[in-house]
Amino acid sequence: MGVYVNPRGETKENFLISNGIMVDYSFKWVDVPEGCLPVVLIDNGMFTAAVIAYSSCEFDQCVSDITQVHTIYIVAIKDLLLVSKLADYI
């Protein structure tokens, strides 16, 4: 995992709530709308990480560990480019 949401002036959680749409655990990579990417908010206990799943493999890695608490958001790529290094990966 390598691309993370890091907004300035707000938390990653607030960014996702304001700019994303939460989806349930049954969400699959094939369901990603055009112009968007899934962001998986992972709670590691001491901190959270908002991982941008820029490929199906990345998405599968993010959601495969059922021991980690995670929430999935769908966010427009144009918004993600403003708060991450996503441009280096796509």
Stockholm file with secondary structure:
# STOCKHOLM 1.0

chainA/1-90         MGVYVNPRGETKENFLISNGIMVDYSFKWVDVPEGCLPVVLIDNGMFTAAVIAYSSCEFDQCVSDITQVHTIYIVAIKDLLLVSKLADYI
#=GR chainA/1-90 SS CCCBCCCSSSCHHHHHHHHEEEECTTCCGGGCCTTEEEEEEEECSSCEEEEECCSHHHHHHHHHCTTSEEEEEEEEHHHHTTSSSGGGTC
#=GC SS_cons        CCCBCCCSSSCHHHHHHHHEEEECTTCCGGGCCTTEEEEEEEECSSCEEEEECCSHHHHHHHHHCTTSEEEEEEEEHHHHTTSSSGGGTC
//
